[in-house]
Amino acid sequence: MGALLGLGGGVIMVPLLVFLLDVPIHIASGASIVAVVATSSASASVYVRDEVTNMRLGMFLELATTLGAVTGASLMANASESVLKALFGLSLLYASVVMGVQMRKTDRSWESRPDDWLASKLRLGGSYWDEAREEEIEYGVDHTLPTFGVSYIAGILSGLLGIGGGGVKVPAMNVVSSVPMKAAVATSNFMIGVTASASALVYIRHGFCDVFITAPVVLGTLVGSYLGARMTRRLRGVMMKRVFIAVLLILGLRMIISGAGLL
């Protein structure tokens, strides 16, 4: 699911470890952030090979995301478990609502817009062959600076919660910058490995990476992320977006309820 939707898998792994195995959220986040590096390594190679990843856009946004990841990981050790759960849930709900509203405006997974002045100067626009639609998709990148700012916030959430930040980065690229869903997912997978690596070092230093939890999570993630990336080529962007919204909505509500002590 992480590779298929560009989430890094953290938004799914953390709730599963917390709710099904009763793992403390700090330890779950530590295992997740290391596994996110594995997700990126396995899936990004497939997306790059298929030329769906917008590498120029990814490297530009990663400047903000990496800085945010280090900031978030530094704050993580002193944050309470209930606060982390509430922040996690709210970030997922926000992303699902924003993408749901945008979906009502078009029958495609994005609104076609030209490059803005910064994207034009940096040549951030791109194209890829869509196997599901059997057509070449060309797109521009709009509102580049706001997306850069949101990427910093995504980095903070990644470091703070061990989720890779894809739940925020994908909606930012797709809704704010009008990047097609498949390109946003592929670019997010390319970015999250760097983001997670920056914050994983902080988790390891604080002793939040339990090897008996982290090792099997990483092994499972490696296999799943490779399969997910291969499945993406055969799916339409609109279908991917609907699944993305549903997953974020369910997990977001579950985390908020748990953080409030109601479950």
C-alpha positions as YAML, in Angstrom:
chain: A
units: angstrom
residues:
- id: 1
  name: MET
  ca: [0.00, 0.00, 0.00]
- id: 2
  name: GLY
  ca: [2.86, 2.38, 0.78]
- id: 3
  name: ALA
  ca: [4.47, 1.98, -2.64]
- id: 4
  name: LEU
  ca: [1.13, 1.92, -4.45]
- id: 5
  name: LEU
  ca: [-0.02, 5.21, -2.93]
- id: 6
  name: GLY
  ca: [3.31, 6.98, -2.30]
- id: 7
  name: LEU
  ca: [2.81, 6.91, 1.46]
- id: 8
  name: GLY
  ca: [6.00, 5.11, 2.40]
- id: 9
  name: GLY
  ca: [3.83, 2.69, 4.34]
- id: 10
  name: GLY
  ca: [4.28, 4.46, 7.68]
- id: 11
  name: VAL
  ca: [0.66, 5.63, 7.90]
- id: 12
  name: ILE
  ca: [-0.36, 1.97, 7.71]
- id: 13
  name: MET
  ca: [2.48, 0.33, 9.65]
- id: 14
  name: VAL
  ca: [2.34, 2.60, 12.69]
- id: 15
  name: PRO
  ca: [-1.41, 2.06, 13.38]
- id: 16
  name: LEU
  ca: [-1.06, -1.71, 12.80]
- id: 17
  name: LEU
  ca: [1.88, -1.99, 15.21]
- id: 18
  name: VAL
  ca: [0.13, 0.18, 17.81]
- id: 19
  name: PHE
  ca: [-3.37, -1.32, 17.62]
- id: 20
  name: LEU
  ca: [-2.73, -4.96, 16.71]
- id: 21
  name: LEU
  ca: [0.53, -5.64, 18.57]
- id: 22
  name: ASP
  ca: [0.30, -3.04, 21.37]
- id: 23
  name: VAL
  ca: [3.69, -1.58, 20.47]
- id: 24
  name: PRO
  ca: [4.35, 1.88, 22.03]
- id: 25
  name: ILE
  ca: [4.02, 4.56, 19.35]
- id: 26
  name: HIS
  ca: [7.64, 5.75, 19.75]
- id: 27
  name: ILE
  ca: [8.93, 2.20, 19.05]
- id: 28
  name: ALA
  ca: [6.40, 1.72, 16.24]
- id: 29
  name: SER
  ca: [7.51, 4.98, 14.65]
- id: 30
  name: GLY
  ca: [11.16, 3.91, 14.94]
- id: 31
  name: ALA
  ca: [10.49, 0.62, 13.14]
- id: 32
  name: SER
  ca: [8.36, 2.40, 10.56]
- id: 33
  name: ILE
  ca: [10.89, 5.09, 9.69]
- id: 34
  name: VAL
  ca: [13.58, 2.47, 8.98]
- id: 35
  name: ALA
  ca: [11.12, 0.41, 6.92]
- id: 36
  name: VAL
  ca: [10.18, 3.52, 4.93]
- id: 37
  name: VAL
  ca: [13.79, 3.65, 3.67]
- id: 38
  name: ALA
  ca: [13.32, 0.07, 2.44]
- id: 39
  name: THR
  ca: [10.01, 0.98, 0.78]
- id: 40
  name: SER
  ca: [11.63, 3.84, -1.10]
- id: 41
  name: SER
  ca: [14.60, 1.73, -2.18]
- id: 42
  name: ALA
  ca: [12.45, -1.07, -3.60]
- id: 43
  name: SER
  ca: [9.70, 0.97, -5.25]
- id: 44
  name: ALA
  ca: [11.61, 4.04, -6.43]
- id: 45
  name: SER
  ca: [13.78, 1.93, -8.72]
- id: 46
  name: VAL
  ca: [10.66, 0.66, -10.53]
- id: 47
  name: TYR
  ca: [9.16, 4.13, -10.91]
- id: 48
  name: VAL
  ca: [12.45, 5.66, -12.10]
- id: 49
  name: ARG
  ca: [12.92, 2.86, -14.64]
- id: 50
  name: ASP
  ca: [9.39, 3.46, -15.99]
- id: 51
  name: GLU
  ca: [10.16, 7.23, -16.18]
- id: 52
  name: VAL
  ca: [7.13, 8.20, -14.07]
- id: 53
  name: THR
  ca: [9.20, 9.88, -11.33]
- id: 54
  name: ASN
  ca: [9.74, 13.64, -11.68]
- id: 55
  name: MET
  ca: [13.29, 13.67, -10.33]
- id: 56
  name: ARG
  ca: [13.85, 17.43, -10.74]
- id: 57
  name: LEU
  ca: [10.70, 18.21, -8.72]
- id: 58
  name: GLY
  ca: [11.58, 15.55, -6.14]
- id: 59
  name: MET
  ca: [15.10, 16.87, -5.54]
- id: 60
  name: PHE
  ca: [13.80, 20.44, -5.26]
- id: 61
  name: LEU
  ca: [11.09, 19.60, -2.70]
- id: 62
  name: GLU
  ca: [13.46, 17.30, -0.78]
- id: 63
  name: LEU
  ca: [15.50, 20.34, 0.27]
- id: 64
  name: ALA
  ca: [12.57, 21.42, 2.46]
- id: 65
  name: THR
  ca: [11.47, 17.92, 3.48]
- id: 66
  name: THR
  ca: [14.86, 16.79, 4.79]
- id: 67
  name: LEU
  ca: [15.23, 19.91, 6.92]
- id: 68
  name: GLY
  ca: [11.74, 19.33, 8.30]
- id: 69
  name: ALA
  ca: [12.50, 15.64, 9.01]
- id: 70
  name: VAL
  ca: [15.50, 16.53, 11.18]
- id: 71
  name: THR
  ca: [13.40, 19.14, 13.00]
- id: 72
  name: GLY
  ca: [10.56, 16.69, 13.64]
- id: 73
  name: ALA
  ca: [12.80, 13.84, 14.80]
- id: 74
  name: SER
  ca: [14.50, 16.20, 17.28]
- id: 75
  name: LEU
  ca: [11.09, 17.08, 18.78]
- id: 76
  name: MET
  ca: [9.86, 13.47, 18.88]
- id: 77
  name: ALA
  ca: [11.58, 12.28, 22.07]
- id: 78
  name: ASN
  ca: [9.77, 14.81, 24.28]
- id: 79
  name: ALA
  ca: [6.31, 14.47, 22.70]
- id: 80
  name: SER
  ca: [3.58, 12.52, 24.52]
- id: 81
  name: GLU
  ca: [1.96, 9.48, 22.93]
- id: 82
  name: SER
  ca: [-1.53, 11.00, 22.91]
- id: 83
  name: VAL
  ca: [-0.29, 14.17, 21.21]
- id: 84
  name: LEU
  ca: [1.54, 12.15, 18.55]
- id: 85
  name: LYS
  ca: [-1.59, 10.10, 17.81]
- id: 86
  name: ALA
  ca: [-3.74, 13.23, 17.55]
- id: 87
  name: LEU
  ca: [-1.26, 14.95, 15.20]
- id: 88
  name: PHE
  ca: [-0.99, 11.80, 13.12]
- id: 89
  name: GLY
  ca: [-4.77, 11.48, 12.79]
- id: 90
  name: LEU
  ca: [-5.37, 15.15, 11.99]
- id: 91
  name: SER
  ca: [-2.69, 15.18, 9.27]
- id: 92
  name: LEU
  ca: [-4.32, 12.16, 7.59]
- id: 93
  name: LEU
  ca: [-7.83, 13.61, 7.81]
- id: 94
  name: TYR
  ca: [-6.69, 16.93, 6.36]
- id: 95
  name: ALA
  ca: [-5.03, 15.21, 3.40]
- id: 96
  name: SER
  ca: [-8.07, 13.01, 2.69]
- id: 97
  name: VAL
  ca: [-10.52, 15.95, 2.80]
- id: 98
  name: VAL
  ca: [-8.39, 18.14, 0.53]
- id: 99
  name: MET
  ca: [-8.06, 15.38, -2.06]
- id: 100
  name: GLY
  ca: [-11.75, 14.47, -1.82]
- id: 101
  name: VAL
  ca: [-12.80, 18.06, -2.54]
- id: 102
  name: GLN
  ca: [-10.42, 18.26, -5.49]
- id: 103
  name: MET
  ca: [-11.76, 15.00, -6.98]
- id: 104
  name: ARG
  ca: [-15.24, 16.49, -7.33]
- id: 105
  name: LYS
  ca: [-13.93, 19.09, -9.81]
- id: 106
  name: THR
  ca: [-12.55, 16.77, -12.50]
- id: 107
  name: ASP
  ca: [-12.82, 13.22, -13.84]
- id: 108
  name: ARG
  ca: [-9.02, 12.96, -13.87]
- id: 109
  name: SER
  ca: [-6.62, 12.68, -10.96]
- id: 110
  name: TRP
  ca: [-5.39, 16.28, -11.45]
- id: 111
  name: GLU
  ca: [-6.29, 19.66, -12.94]
- id: 112
  name: SER
  ca: [-4.07, 20.50, -15.91]
- id: 113
  name: ARG
  ca: [-2.19, 23.80, -15.40]
- id: 114
  name: PRO
  ca: [0.92, 25.34, -16.95]
- id: 115
  name: ASP
  ca: [4.23, 25.81, -15.10]
- id: 116
  name: ASP
  ca: [4.39, 28.85, -12.84]
- id: 117
  name: TRP
  ca: [7.40, 31.19, -13.04]
- id: 118
  name: LEU
  ca: [9.60, 29.17, -10.65]
- id: 119
  name: ALA
  ca: [8.71, 25.78, -12.13]
- id: 120
  name: SER
  ca: [9.41, 27.18, -15.59]
- id: 121
  name: LYS
  ca: [12.81, 28.51, -14.49]
- id: 122
  name: LEU
  ca: [13.76, 25.20, -12.82]
- id: 123
  name: ARG
  ca: [12.09, 23.08, -15.55]
- id: 124
  name: LEU
  ca: [9.98, 21.13, -13.06]
- id: 125
  name: GLY
  ca: [7.20, 20.14, -15.46]
- id: 126
  name: GLY
  ca: [7.24, 16.59, -16.79]
- id: 127
  name: SER
  ca: [5.61, 13.81, -18.78]
- id: 128
  name: TYR
  ca: [5.22, 10.03, -18.67]
- id: 129
  name: TRP
  ca: [3.52, 7.21, -20.57]
- id: 130
  name: ASP
  ca: [0.31, 6.11, -18.81]
- id: 131
  name: GLU
  ca: [-0.09, 2.39, -19.44]
- id: 132
  name: ALA
  ca: [-3.67, 2.30, -18.09]
- id: 133
  name: ARG
  ca: [-4.87, 5.16, -20.34]
- id: 134
  name: GLU
  ca: [-2.48, 4.30, -23.19]
- id: 135
  name: GLU
  ca: [-1.48, 7.92, -23.70]
- id: 136
  name: GLU
  ca: [1.42, 10.28, -23.03]
- id: 137
  name: ILE
  ca: [0.61, 12.55, -20.07]
- id: 138
  name: GLU
  ca: [2.23, 15.99, -20.03]
- id: 139
  name: TYR
  ca: [1.80, 18.30, -17.05]
- id: 140
  name: GLY
  ca: [3.01, 21.57, -15.56]
- id: 141
  name: VAL
  ca: [3.79, 22.40, -11.93]
- id: 142
  name: ASP
  ca: [1.87, 25.28, -10.36]
- id: 143
  name: HIS
  ca: [2.11, 27.00, -6.93]
- id: 144
  name: THR
  ca: [5.66, 25.74, -6.48]
- id: 145
  name: LEU
  ca: [6.55, 27.83, -3.42]
- id: 146
  name: PRO
  ca: [3.44, 26.82, -1.38]
- id: 147
  name: THR
  ca: [4.21, 23.17, -2.15]
- id: 148
  name: PHE
  ca: [7.80, 23.73, -1.01]
- id: 149
  name: GLY
  ca: [6.44, 25.07, 2.31]
- id: 150
  name: VAL
  ca: [4.05, 22.13, 2.71]
- id: 151
  name: SER
  ca: [6.99, 19.79, 2.04]
- id: 152
  name: TYR
  ca: [8.77, 21.24, 5.09]
- id: 153
  name: ILE
  ca: [5.67, 20.48, 7.20]
- id: 154
  name: ALA
  ca: [5.57, 16.98, 5.69]
- id: 155
  name: GLY
  ca: [9.19, 16.53, 6.75]
- id: 156
  name: ILE
  ca: [8.38, 17.58, 10.33]
- id: 157
  name: LEU
  ca: [5.51, 15.06, 10.46]
- id: 158
  name: SER
  ca: [7.77, 12.39, 8.98]
- id: 159
  name: GLY
  ca: [10.43, 12.89, 11.63]
- id: 160
  name: LEU
  ca: [7.91, 13.31, 14.44]
- id: 161
  name: LEU
  ca: [5.68, 10.36, 13.57]
- id: 162
  name: GLY
  ca: [7.90, 7.99, 11.57]
- id: 163
  name: ILE
  ca: [5.59, 7.98, 8.54]
- id: 164
  name: GLY
  ca: [7.72, 9.12, 5.61]
- id: 165
  name: GLY
  ca: [5.52, 12.17, 4.98]
- id: 166
  name: GLY
  ca: [3.84, 10.78, 1.85]
- id: 167
  name: GLY
  ca: [0.38, 11.39, 3.29]
- id: 168
  name: VAL
  ca: [1.08, 15.12, 3.07]
- id: 169
  name: LYS
  ca: [3.50, 15.29, 0.10]
- id: 170
  name: VAL
  ca: [1.28, 13.43, -2.36]
- id: 171
  name: PRO
  ca: [-1.80, 15.67, -1.76]
- id: 172
  name: ALA
  ca: [0.44, 18.77, -1.91]
- id: 173
  name: MET
  ca: [1.88, 17.81, -5.30]
- id: 174
  name: ASN
  ca: [-1.45, 16.56, -6.64]
- id: 175
  name: VAL
  ca: [-3.85, 19.24, -5.38]
- id: 176
  name: VAL
  ca: [-1.66, 22.33, -4.89]
- id: 177
  name: SER
  ca: [0.80, 21.88, -7.76]
- id: 178
  name: SER
  ca: [-1.50, 19.96, -10.14]
- id: 179
  name: VAL
  ca: [0.83, 16.99, -10.62]
- id: 180
  name: PRO
  ca: [-0.95, 13.81, -11.87]
- id: 181
  name: MET
  ca: [-1.55, 11.22, -9.16]
- id: 182
  name: LYS
  ca: [0.81, 8.63, -10.64]
- id: 183
  name: ALA
  ca: [3.65, 11.15, -10.97]
- id: 184
  name: ALA
  ca: [2.99, 12.45, -7.44]
- id: 185
  name: VAL
  ca: [3.08, 8.90, -6.01]
- id: 186
  name: ALA
  ca: [6.26, 8.01, -7.90]
- id: 187
  name: THR
  ca: [7.99, 11.26, -6.91]
- id: 188
  name: SER
  ca: [6.93, 10.83, -3.28]
- id: 189
  name: ASN
  ca: [8.43, 7.31, -3.22]
- id: 190
  name: PHE
  ca: [11.65, 8.74, -4.63]
- id: 191
  name: MET
  ca: [11.74, 11.41, -1.89]
- id: 192
  name: ILE
  ca: [10.73, 9.48, 1.21]
- id: 193
  name: GLY
  ca: [13.92, 7.42, 1.39]
- id: 194
  name: VAL
  ca: [16.02, 10.55, 1.85]
- id: 195
  name: THR
  ca: [13.50, 12.06, 4.27]
- id: 196
  name: ALA
  ca: [13.33, 8.90, 6.37]
- id: 197
  name: SER
  ca: [17.10, 8.40, 6.42]
- id: 198
  name: ALA
  ca: [17.59, 11.86, 7.92]
- id: 199
  name: SER
  ca: [15.19, 11.22, 10.80]
- id: 200
  name: ALA
  ca: [15.97, 7.49, 11.28]
- id: 201
  name: LEU
  ca: [19.40, 8.38, 12.64]
- id: 202
  name: VAL
  ca: [17.76, 10.42, 15.41]
- id: 203
  name: TYR
  ca: [15.39, 7.54, 16.28]
- id: 204
  name: ILE
  ca: [18.33, 5.11, 16.47]
- id: 205
  name: ARG
  ca: [20.28, 7.50, 18.70]
- id: 206
  name: HIS
  ca: [17.34, 7.71, 21.14]
- id: 207
  name: GLY
  ca: [17.01, 3.90, 21.22]
- id: 208
  name: PHE
  ca: [13.58, 3.72, 19.56]
- id: 209
  name: CYS
  ca: [14.55, 1.11, 16.93]
- id: 210
  name: ASP
  ca: [13.90, -2.33, 18.46]
- id: 211
  name: VAL
  ca: [15.67, -4.84, 16.20]
- id: 212
  name: PHE
  ca: [13.12, -7.63, 16.89]
- id: 213
  name: ILE
  ca: [10.29, -5.39, 15.65]
- id: 214
  name: THR
  ca: [12.16, -3.44, 12.98]
- id: 215
  name: ALA
  ca: [13.78, -6.40, 11.15]
- id: 216
  name: PRO
  ca: [10.57, -8.29, 10.20]
- id: 217
  name: VAL
  ca: [8.82, -5.02, 9.34]
- id: 218
  name: VAL
  ca: [11.64, -4.09, 6.93]
- id: 219
  name: LEU
  ca: [11.67, -7.55, 5.29]
- id: 220
  name: GLY
  ca: [7.91, -7.53, 4.70]
- id: 221
  name: THR
  ca: [8.01, -3.97, 3.44]
- id: 222
  name: LEU
  ca: [10.73, -4.72, 0.87]
- id: 223
  name: VAL
  ca: [8.63, -7.43, -0.77]
- id: 224
  name: GLY
  ca: [5.35, -5.52, -0.59]
- id: 225
  name: SER
  ca: [6.73, -2.24, -1.92]
- id: 226
  name: TYR
  ca: [8.20, -3.92, -5.00]
- id: 227
  name: LEU
  ca: [4.85, -5.58, -5.79]
- id: 228
  name: GLY
  ca: [2.94, -2.35, -5.14]
- id: 229
  name: ALA
  ca: [5.12, -0.33, -7.49]
- id: 230
  name: ARG
  ca: [4.59, -2.86, -10.30]
- id: 231
  name: MET
  ca: [0.80, -2.79, -9.78]
- id: 232
  name: THR
  ca: [0.69, 1.00, -10.18]
- id: 233
  name: ARG
  ca: [1.35, 0.83, -13.94]
- id: 234
  name: ARG
  ca: [-1.95, -1.00, -14.54]
- id: 235
  name: LEU
  ca: [-4.16, 1.25, -12.40]
- id: 236
  name: ARG
  ca: [-5.80, 4.53, -13.36]
- id: 237
  name: GLY
  ca: [-4.81, 7.59, -11.32]
- id: 238
  name: VAL
  ca: [-8.43, 8.27, -10.34]
- id: 239
  name: MET
  ca: [-8.78, 4.79, -8.80]
- id: 240
  name: MET
  ca: [-5.50, 5.21, -6.91]
- id: 241
  name: LYS
  ca: [-6.73, 8.53, -5.58]
- id: 242
  name: ARG
  ca: [-9.99, 7.06, -4.31]
- id: 243
  name: VAL
  ca: [-8.16, 4.28, -2.46]
- id: 244
  name: PHE
  ca: [-5.70, 6.85, -1.08]
- id: 245
  name: ILE
  ca: [-8.53, 9.00, 0.33]
- id: 246
  name: ALA
  ca: [-10.32, 6.02, 1.91]
- id: 247
  name: VAL
  ca: [-7.16, 4.69, 3.59]
- id: 248
  name: LEU
  ca: [-6.24, 8.11, 5.03]
- id: 249
  name: LEU
  ca: [-9.78, 8.75, 6.28]
- id: 250
  name: ILE
  ca: [-10.10, 5.42, 8.13]
- id: 251
  name: LEU
  ca: [-6.63, 5.52, 9.71]
- id: 252
  name: GLY
  ca: [-6.94, 9.22, 10.60]
- id: 253
  name: LEU
  ca: [-10.20, 8.72, 12.51]
- id: 254
  name: ARG
  ca: [-8.82, 5.64, 14.25]
- id: 255
  name: MET
  ca: [-5.72, 7.50, 15.45]
- id: 256
  name: ILE
  ca: [-7.68, 10.52, 16.74]
- id: 257
  name: ILE
  ca: [-10.09, 8.29, 18.68]
- id: 258
  name: SER
  ca: [-7.18, 6.41, 20.23]
- id: 259
  name: GLY
  ca: [-5.29, 9.61, 21.05]
- id: 260
  name: ALA
  ca: [-8.34, 10.96, 22.85]
- id: 261
  name: GLY
  ca: [-8.43, 7.81, 25.00]
- id: 262
  name: LEU
  ca: [-11.82, 6.70, 23.68]
- id: 263
  name: LEU
  ca: [-10.56, 3.32, 22.45]
...
